[in-house]
Amino acid sequence: MSSNIKKIGVLTSGGDSPGMNAAIRAVVRACAYHNIECTGIYRGYQGMIEGDFKEMGARSVNNIINKGGTILKSARSKEFMTPEGRKKAHENLVSNNIDALVIIGGNGSFTGGLIFNEEYNFPVIGIPGTIDNDIYGTSHTLGYDTALNTVVEAIDKIRDTASSHNRLFFVEVMGRDAGHIALNAGIGAGAEEILIPEEDMGLDRLLDSLRKSKASGKSSSLVIVAEGDKIGKNVFELKDYVEENMPEYDVRVSILGHMQRGGSPSCFDRVLASRLGVKAVETLLEGKSNFMVGLIKDEVELTPLDMAVKGKSHIDKELIKVSDIVSI
């Protein structure tokens, strides 16, 4: 292990996700294990600019592994996008003797870390924290598994009322421009159709599928729609189109929204966060920088931060095939 790093700062940035607290805990305790200091930076890059720091020890992260959200808070900082803002942030880190950063967040957060490193040669390591699972270099991001379970539980309840009233429900789920949540939750909840940005189904094929479901004896249907799907301008436009062309359906829309971000993290997310947090600290202590720690084939691996930012996660084609088969 390298001995030139004596204090590591940790921050959470961008949208919150279950498992962020578990990652903070792992970073803090890995620092304590290796006898170096750890500083919590509140409100992401904005807190770095304002010097909103707090020293953290092993006992300061008691009882947070089970909590959703982030105890360090999160914020999007326009000021950090300017050279002047980054200069203030660097001055605060130097004045507080912070030698390296662990950034828990998504693509935007990692982009900020890359630029900061380029300007000040400041060591940074990224931990992928987003429910969207849309980051290259890891099979799972923190919060994705928990969000999936939250979505499936909600869809199960919606199915109860859909079946009771012979209704068609469009259920919109998060995922930004990626269909991972929609595809996996749709299969797990037994949806009749799944609309994702990666597969342009088209309105005619959607109607054809719904007619086949109706003809096969299904009295109710669930269609899971990723928020980034491009078939219609929005999920309400899809509802109107189906009602116009299939008046026999009583159509409803349910947008799950930010409930998908919250809740106690699953065991998978807690373990993943612990593994990634420890690896992030040990990677910095080995003198490495500008990497993201991620899960690849159940091993914790390093991906260059610029590749994590520029690369794209890929949807599992096998799951699309499985979805088509099991939804008949």
N, C-alpha and C positions, 0 to 999 in steps of 0.2 A: 504493500500500500504506500502511496505517496504521502510525504509528511508536510508538503507545503500548503495544504488546505487545512485550516484550523476552524473555520466556521462556514456553515452552509445555510443559505436562505431558502425557504420553501414558500411557494405561493400557489393559489388556485385562480384560474382565469377563465373567462368566457362563461358559457352555460354550466350550471352545477349539474352533478350527476352522483347517484348513490355510489359509495365506495371512495369518494374523495377524502372523507375523514379517515378512513382506514389507511389510505395512502399517506396522509399527513402523519398519522401515528407511526407508520412504518419508517418514514424518513427520520422523524425525531428520535425514535428509539434506536435506529441503526447508527445515527450520529452518536448517541450516548454510548452505545456498545463499543464504538471505535474511539471513544474518548475525544470527540470533537464537539464544538458547540453548534447549536441550531437556532436559527431565528425565524419566527413566523412572520410573514409579510401579509398584512391585511389588505383586502380589496384589490388583489392582483397588482397590475402594473401601476394603477393609480396610487395605491398605497406605497409603492416603491418610490414614486415621485414625491409623495408627501411625507415620507419617513415614518409610516405607520407600522412600526416594527415591535415585536415582542419576543423576548428570549423564551425558548421552550426547552423543557427537560423531560425526561422519561415519564414523570408523574403528571406533567401538564396535559398529557393526552389520554388520561384515564377515561374509560367509559365513553369513548367516541366511535369505536369500531362499528357499533351497531346503529349509528345515527346517519340519516340521509343529509343531503346538503353539504355545506362546508363551514367549519368553525372559523376559518380564516376569511370568510365572505368572498364574494367575487364581484368584479365590475369590469365594464369595457371602458378602456381609457383612450379617448381621442388625443389627449395630450402626449401619450407615449408614442403616438405616430409621428411626432415632430422631433427633430434633432434636439431642440431645447428641452423637451420633456425627458428624453433619454439621458441627456447630460445631467439633469437634476437627479434622476434615478441612480446613475452611476456614482455621483458624488455622495449620495446617501449610503449606498452600499459600502463605498470606501471608508467613509467616516465611521461606519459601524463595524468595520473590520470583517465584512462578509466577503468570502473568497470565491464562492461559486453559488449557482442557483439550480434548484429543482423546480421545474415548471409543470404543474398539473393542469392540463387543459386540452384543447383541440388544435385544429390547423391554424386558426388566427393567433392563438397564444404561442404556438411554436414559431410562427413567422416573426412575431415580435422578439422572441428569444434569439433567432438567427441573426436578425438585424443588429440586435444589441451586442451579440458576440463579435460580429464583423467590425463594429465601430470601436469596441473597447477590449476585444480579445478576452472577454469575461466568460469563464467556463459555465456551460449550461447543459442540463440533461432534461429531457421531456418525459413525462408520464402521460399516456393517452387517457383523458377523462372526458367522455361524451357518451350519451346514450345512443347516438346515431350509428356507432360502429363503422364510421366512414373514414378511418385513418389507415393509410398504407403502413404495413410493417407489423401488424398484430392481428390475430384472428378475433380477439375480443378487446374492446375498450372498457374502461371502468364505467359501470352503470348500465351497460347494454343488457346483461343477463337479468338484472333487477327490473329494468324497463319491460323486457319481454314478459316476465312473470306478471307484472302489473297489468299489461295490456291483455294478456290471455284471461286473467281473472275478470277484467271488465267485460270482455267480449262474451265470456260464459254467461254473465248476468244479462247482457243484452239479448243473447240467444233465447233466454227464458221468456222474455216478453215478446220477441219476434215470433216464437212458436205459438204462444198463447193467442196472438192476434193475427196470425197468417200475414206477417209483414215482411217487407224487404228493408233491411238496414244497410246503409252505407256508414261504415265506421272509419273515420280518418285518424291515422296514427302519425306520430312524429317520425323523423328520420332525415329531415332536410332534403337533400338531393339523392339520398340512398334509400333502397328498399329493404334493408336487412330486417328492421323491426316488422314491417308489414308482411314480408314473406314468411318469416319464421313464426310469428304470432298467428298468421292466417292458417298455416298448416296445423299448428298446435291447437287452435280453437275450432278447426273444422270448417273454415270459411268456404263458400261456394266459389268465390272469385277473389283474386288478389291483384290489385293494380299498383304497379311499381314503376318508377322512372326508367329503370333499365330495360323494360319490356313494354313497348308501345302497343297495347292491346287494341286500341281503336274502339269507337262507340258501337260500330256494327257488330264486332265480335262479342262485345259485352252483352248486347241485346240477344245475340244468338245463344250465348251461354246461359243467360237467364231463362230463355224460352225452353232450352233443353232441360234445365233444372225443373221448370214448371211441368213439362211433359213427363218427366220421370217420376212425378208424384210428390215432389217437394212443395210443401205449402208455405214455407218461409225460406228466406235466404239471407246470408250475410256476405257483404262485399267489403273487404278490407282495402282501404285506399291510403297509400303513402302520401304525405303532404306534398311531396315533390312530383307526384304523378302528373303527366302532361296531357292526359286524354281530354280533360275539361279545364276551364279556367279555375274552377274550384269544385268542391264536392257537391255544392248545392246545384250547380249547373248539371252535374251528372244526375242528380235526383229529378230535376225538371225534365231532362231528356227521356229518362226511363218512364216517368209518369205520362208523358205525351205519347210514347210509343207502346207502352204496356199498361193501359189504364186499369187492368185487373189487379195490379200490384198496389198495395197501400205502402208508400215509401216513407221512410224516416231517415234522418241523419243524426249521427252522434259523433262529435269531435272530442276526443279524449283530452287533448291539450296538455297542460303542464302537470297534471296529475301523474303523467308518465315519468317525470323527472324526480318525483319525491319518493319517500318511503325508506324503510330500513333496507340496507343492501343485502342481497342474497349471500349465502355462504360462498358461492363461487366468486362473487365480486370482492368479498372480504379477503379471501385467500389470494386472489389475483393482485389486489391492491398491496397486500403485505409483501408479496414476492417482488413486485415492480418497485416498491419503495426502497426495499433493501438493496436491490440491484442498482438503482439510481445512485444511491450514496456510494456504494462500493465502486461503481464505474468512475465517479469523480475522484475518489481516493486513489484510483489506479492512474490518474493523470489524463483521463480521456474526457472529451467534451464534444458538444454538438451531435449527440446521439439521442434517440428515443428508445426507451426500454419497452419491449412488447412481447406478446406471447405468440410463438410460432411452433406449431406441432407440439404443444404443451411444454415447450422449453422457453425460458426467458432469454431473448436475444436482443442484440443492438441493431438498430437501423439508423443510418445517417439522418440527421434531422431534416436536411433539405429534401431527401428522398421521401420522408414521411409527409412532408408538406406538399410536394409536387406529385407524388404517386397517388393512385386511386385504388380504393378497395374494390374488390370484384364480388359480384353477386354469385352465389353458388348455383350453377346451371342444373345440377342434379336436383336441387330443391324445387326448382321451377317444374321439372318433369314430375317429381313426386306430387306436387300440388295439383297438376293437371289430372293425374291418375286417381288420386284419392278423393277428388271433389265431384266425381261423376254421380 
